[in-house]
Amino acid sequence: MEVLMGFAAEVRELTRADHRAAQHVTYFDALLSGRLDRAGYAALLEQLHLVYQALEEAAGTMRDHPVAGRFVVDELQRLPRIAADLEFLNGPDWASRIVPTPATRRYQERLGDIAFSWPAGFVAHHYTRYLGDLSGGQVMARALRRTFGFDSAGVEFFTFPGLDPRAFKEHYRSLLDTVPWDEAERRRFLDEVSRAYRLNTDLLDELGQVVAQERAA
């Protein structure tokens, strides 16, 4: 008997290559292997703060939507945690130091174009960012603690108090399995998930170049 694949499994299967590419970029390799200093790590959080500003503002807009609103969970919010990490790393004036890279600006622009007005597009970016954070957060936190001697300060971005990551990911996938989108909208969603992965990979690639240039200067 043929076993039908749920939509969440289909999303994972069809974006597997995008996901793999986002994991294996030079910047993450350097960060995980301890070859970046604290400033190199803080540079990532600075750019992600700009991305999450747009995404979490869109979440506020989508909160009451009958489909997209199901995915808006307060415990996922990253902005306060990124802000705490940046204050720990860069001091109280951390916000004045943030300058978006060109890749980050493109990421922000795409979120501004679609995440406030297209529910499935919002979910595509929400899925890509938050499930990625949940999946890789513990590995990243352990590596950063080992490299920099952090306790909880400095790695709050990667922690989700009140959430069981494994259970929540299963819940999230069940939400995807029950979205009432037709086939055309599901295709559009899948295309946007791939685009979100590419935007993230571009951000990391460019960040790696910037950090390398600064270290060489």
FILUM-630973 format. One record per residue: residue in three letters; x negated, y negated, z of N, C-alpha, C in turn. Coordinates in pm, whole numbers, plus 50000, padded with zeros to 5 digits. Example, Ala and Ser with C-alpha at 12.3 -4.5 7.8 and 13.67 -1.06 7.14 Angstrom:
2
ALA486815056950780487705045050780486805033050780SER487155022550708486335010650714487104999750787
END
This chain:
217
MET499165011950000500005000050000499124987550000GLU499454978049915498674965649908498954957150031VAL497884952350094498014943550210497864929050162LEU498904921250183498874907350139498014899050233MET497194890450174496314881850252497084869550298GLY497014866350427497614854150478496904841950421PHE497574830550429496994818550369495694814550439ALA495624815750571494394812150642493214820750594ALA493454833750576492404842550527492024838850384GLU493014835050305492734830850167491874818350166VAL492174808950256491364796750264489924800250298ARG489734808950397488384812850435487654819650320GLU488344828350249487704835750141487324826650025LEU488234817849988488014809449870487044797849896THR486794794850023485854783950054484594789350122ARG484374802350113483214808450179481904802350131ALA481774800350001480524794649947480334780249996ASP481424772450001481334758750051480884758750197HIS481454767650275481114768550417479654772350435ARG479194781850356477804786350367476844775050330ALA477184767450227476324756350185476234745750294ALA477344743150363477354733150469476514737550589GLN476394750750609475624755850723474134755450699HIS473724757050575472304758950545471734746750472VAL471794735450540471174723350486469904720750565THR468994713350504467694710950565467804704350700TYR468744694850713468884687650839469214697250953PHE470204705950934470584715151041469454725051070ASP468764729450968467634738450991466604731751082ALA466324719051054465344711751135465854709451277LEU467134706351290467694703951423467704716551507LEU468144727651447468244740051522466874745951558SER465854742751478464524748251504463674739051591GLY464254727951637463524719051727462544709751659ARG462704707651528461774699051455462234684551445LEU463354681251508463814667351511463714661951653ASP463424649051665463404642951797464804638051833ARG464914631851950466234627451997466864617351902ALA466044608751845466584598851752467144605551627GLY466474616151583466954623451467468284630251494TYR468464635151616469744640951655470814630151671ALA470454618951734471414608051753471914602751619ALA471064603251518471474598451385472684606151334LEU472744619151363473904627151323475154622351394LEU475074620451525476234616251601476724602351557GLU475794593751519476184580451471477054581451347GLN476634589751253477414591151129478744598351156LEU478724608451242479964615551273480944606651348HIS480454597251426481364588051494482214580451392LEU481604576351283482334569151179483354578151111VAL482974590551087483904600051024485104602651116TYR484824605051242485914608251335486784596151367GLN486234584251356487084572351370488214572851268ALA487864575751145488864576251039489804588151058LEU489254599851088490064611851098491024611251217GLU490554606351329491404606151447492404594551443GLU492094584051370493114573851345494214579751256ALA493814587551156494804594251071495644604051152ALA495024610751248495774620051333496884612851408GLY496624600651453497664592951518498834590051426THR498534587851298499574585351199500374598051171MET499684609451167500314622051130500944629551248ARG500774624651367501204631851488502674635851482ASP503534627351426504974630251425505444636951297HIS504514640151207504914646951084505284661451116PRO506364666851057506824680251096505834691451067VAL504934689650970503934700050941502564695850991ALA502064684750943500724680450983500614677951132GLY501704673551194501674670851337501404683151422ARG501694694951370501424707351446499924709151472PHE499104703251385497654705151395496994694651486VAL497744684551525497174673851607497214677951753VAL496054680751808495914685751946494944676552019ASP495384670652127494564660752196493234666452242GLU493214679152282491974685152331490874686052225LEU491254684352099490254684651993489514671451977GLN490044660752029489494647552000488014646852032ARG487264641851935485814641351948485284627251978LEU486014616851944485464603351958484974600152098PRO485764602552203485254599352338483994607052373ARG483894619252324482734627552357481504623152278ILE481704619352152480584614152074480094601052137ALA481024592452179480654579852242479834582252368ALA480234592152449479484595252571478084600052539ASP477954608452437476634613352397475754602052346LEU476334593052266475534582152211475114572252318GLU475964570052418475554561252528474414567652605PHE474474580652625473394587852692472094587052612LEU472194588552480471014589052395470454575252360ASN471354565752335470934552752280471184540952371GLY471824543152484472084532052575473414525352549PRO473764515352629475094509252623475394501752494ASP474364498052420474594490652295474604499852173TRP474884512652195474804522552087475654518851967ALA476824512951988477724510351876477144500151778SER476354490851829475794480451742474694485951651ARG474234498051678473134503851601473614512251484ILE474904514751475475404523851373475544516951238VAL474884522451139474984517851001475334529850914PRO476454529750844476824541550765475884543650648THR475534556050622474814559150500475794558850383PRO475294558350259476214558850145477124571050146ALA476594582650186477434594750191478524593450296THR478204587550409479214585350512480294575850463ARG479894565450393480904556150340481844563250243ARG481294572150160482154579550068483114588450145TYR482634594550252483474602950338484604594550399GLN484244583150455485244574150513486284569850409GLU485794566650290486704561950185487694572750145ARG487224585050136488144595950100489184597950209LEU488774597550333489744598850442490744587350439GLY490254575350412491164564050404492144565350289ASP491694571450179492554572850061493674582950081ILE493394593850153494384604750154494864609350291ALA494064607550397494404613650525495564606850597PHE495884594550558496974587350622498294588950547SER498224593850425499424593950341499764607650283TRP498824616950283499054630250226498864640650336PRO499934646050392499814655250505498884667050482ALA499004673850366498144685350340496694681050327GLY496454669150274495094664050264494504661350401PHE495324655650490494874653750628494504667150691VAL495364677250675495094690350734493814696450676ALA493564694250547492354699650485491104694450554HIS491064681550582489894675750649489874679250796HIS491034679850858491144683850999490614698051016TYR491054707050931490594720950934489084721950917THR488564714950819487134716050788486274711050902ARG486664699850962485844694251068486014701951198TYR487234703251248487414708351383487144723351395LEU487544731251297487214745451307485724747651292GLY485074739151212483624739951205482974736551339ASP483504726251406482974722451537483164733751639LEU484354739651637484644750551730483764762651703SER483554765651576482794777651541481304776151570GLY480744764551539479304762851553478864755351678GLY479844750251754479494741651866478644748151972GLN478964760452009478204766952115476754769652073VAL476574773651948475224775951897474424763051898MET475054752051852474374739251849474024734551990ALA474984735852081474734731252218473574738852281ARG473524751752262472424759652319471084755352260ALA471044753252129469794749252065469334735552114LEU470264726252129469904712852173469484712752320ARG470134720752402469714721752542468294727352551ARG468014737352468466694743352468465624733452421THR465944725652318464974716452261464734704252349PHE465824698452401465714685652470465904686552621GLY466234698252672466444699552815467744693352863PHE468714691952774469994686352812470744695752905ASP471604689952989472564697653067473894696652993SER474784688153038476014685552963475924672352888ALA475304662352950475114649552882474254651652758GLY474704645752648473964647052521474534657352428VAL475344666552481475944676852395477454677952419GLU478054667352468479494667752493480294669352364PHE479764664352254480444665852125480754680452094PHE479904689352138480034703452102480834711552204THR481414705052304482174712252405483644708352398PHE484494717852432485954716152423486604720552554PRO486514712552659487144716252786488644718652769GLY489114729152830490534732152822490944740652704LEU490004743452615490304751852500489454764452500ASP490074775552473489364788052445489124788252295PRO487894785852248487664784552103488204796152022ARG487974808352068488424819951989489944820351981ALA490614818452093492084818852094492664807252013PHE492034795652025492574784251952492404785951802LYS491274791351760491084793551616492134803151561GLU492474813251639493534822451597494874815051587HIS495154806551684496384798551681496394789551558TYR495264783351531495164774151417495424781651286ARG494864793551275495054801251152496504805751138SER497164808151251498584811551242499404799651194LEU498984787651231499654775751179499484774651028LEU498264777450981498034777050836498874787550764ASP499004799150825499794809850761501264806150745THR501724796750822503154793550820503464779850758VAL502484773350697502784760350635503784762550520PRO504754753550503505804755450403505464749750266TRP504174749050234503774743350106504004753249992ASP504364747949876504494756649760503104759649703GLU503054767849599501764772349547500924760649495ALA501564751149431500824739649379500184731649492GLU500934729649600500384722149713499274729849783ARG499404742949789498334750949849497054750049766ARG497194749649634496004748049548495354734449573ARG496204724049584495674710749612494954710549747PHE495544717149845494924717949977493554724849967LEU493474735949898492214743049884491154734549815ASP491574727249713490634718249646490114707549742GLU491014702649829490594692149923489694697750032VAL489924710150074489014716450170487614717350109SER487524721649984486224722249917485584708449909ARG486394698449881485874684849874485374680350012ALA486104683750116485684680150252484344686550286TYR484174699250250482884705750273481774698550199ARG482024694650074480994687749996480654674250057LEU481654667050103481394654150167480534655850291ASN480824666150369480034668850488478604672850451THR478464681350350477124685550308476324673750255ASP476964665050179476294653050129475824644250244LEU476674642750346476294634850463475044640650528LEU475024653750546473884660250611472624659550525ASP472784661750394471624660950304471014647050307GLU471864636950300471364623250300470754619650435LEU471364624350541470814621950674469434628150688GLY469274640150634467964646550637466914638350565GLN467284632450454466354623950380465994611450459VAL466994605450522466744593250601465814596350718VAL466074607150788465234610850903463814613750857ALA463674620750744462334623950693461564611250657GLN462254601650596461624589050559461164581350682GLU462024581250786461674573950907460474580550978ARG460414593650974459294600551038457994598450961ALA458094596450829456904594550746456404580150751ALA457274570950793456904556650790455844553550896
END
